Amino acid sequence: MKALRYLARNPISLIGVLLLIAFALIAIFAPVIAPTQEFQMTPYDTPRAGFLATPQPPSPEAIFGTTEGQYDIYYAVVWGTRTAFKIGLGVVSISVLIGATVGAIAAYYGGVLDEILMRIVDVFMAVPFLIAAMVLTALLGKGIIPVTIALTTFGWMGYARIIRSEILRIREMDYIHAARSYGASDLRLILLHILPNAFFPVMVLATMATGSMVLSASALSFLGVGTEEGYADWGQFISYSRNWIIGQPGNPFQYWYTLAFPGAAIFLFVLSWNLVGDALRDILDPRHSH
């Protein structure tokens, strides 16, 4: 009820929630909205209408037009929604799991172990995120799994720091001392009493990071080290538009559709997660409520 009252008072947050629901529905009903064709090896292989180098404008056959190489932009935008959810939720889920584990162990046991784990976190945070992810993806090869591994490898440290700071605060509270005096084991204390109360800031960070990870994955695809050629991935299709952004002399917007549709999909997807993250922060933390 509190969430509904908050959304009723904050139309911008409501827009974020509705956008996210719309993307979720597009991902769920992708096979209906953009049916696959018999010759495709997987549903994520974008159909092409030939091999002509010049993009073709929107038409009844390709309502968003085609890229260079005649890949269908509409199909890629629809199925790219599933790709975005796979990467965003996959990377964030694994990163939260790793970060929460490292942060909880460091904060709970403290001392030398805390010092070692936090120095490891510092080392990872000192590495430029996108460059490191690009190098690792280039080494692992193209595809969703290598991209997920690369983004996760350099994306878990923020969660470790937040969990650690929350647990350092919570572990000194009376109810923790009471549970310990009753003989609760370390594992029970961490899993049942400490982590659930330390998780709200992580949830907000994870929500906002989901959009950021999709943006990073799109950047990797744009740079040529992300998904395979023709894969339904928004970043890949923006990469196909790079030679056509400036159009032709006298008609600079001739090939606008090659950039506009996949670009709008990335923009709205990232915006929706950021707005939902803001709303979640305000709902879960009374200090931020308006």
KABELHU-V276687 format. One record per pair of residues at least 24 apart in sequence whose ideal C-beta (glycine too) atoms are under 6 Angstrom apart, sorted by the first residue. I is the first residue (numbers start at 1). J is the second residue. Records with the same first field share a line. If there is no record, write none. Layout:
I: J + J
This chain:
3: 283
6: 283
13: 275 + 279
16: 272 + 275 + 276
17: 276
19: 268 + 272
20: 272 + 276
23: 81 + 269
26: 81
27: 81 + 82 + 85
30: 78 + 79 + 82
33: 78
34: 75 + 78
44: 79 + 231 + 232
45: 230
46: 71 + 72 + 75 + 76 + 230 + 232
47: 72 + 75
55: 244 + 255 + 258
58: 257
64: 261
65: 257
67: 240 + 258
68: 240
73: 261
76: 232 + 237
77: 261 + 265
79: 232
80: 232 + 233 + 234
83: 232 + 233
84: 214 + 269
87: 214 + 217
88: 210 + 213 + 214
90: 148
91: 148 + 151 + 152 + 213
92: 206 + 209 + 210
94: 152
95: 152 + 155 + 156
96: 159 + 206
98: 156
99: 156 + 159 + 160
100: 163
102: 160
103: 160 + 163 + 164
104: 163 + 167 + 190
106: 164
107: 164 + 167 + 168
108: 190
121: 157 + 160
124: 157
125: 157
129: 154
134: 225
137: 220 + 225
138: 225
142: 228
147: 217 + 220 + 226
151: 213 + 216
159: 202
162: 201 + 202
163: 198
166: 198
167: 194 + 198
170: 194 + 197 + 198
200: 284
204: 277 + 280 + 281
207: 276 + 277 + 280
208: 274 + 277
210: 273
211: 270 + 273 + 274
215: 270
218: 266
234: 262 + 265 + 266
237: 262
238: 262
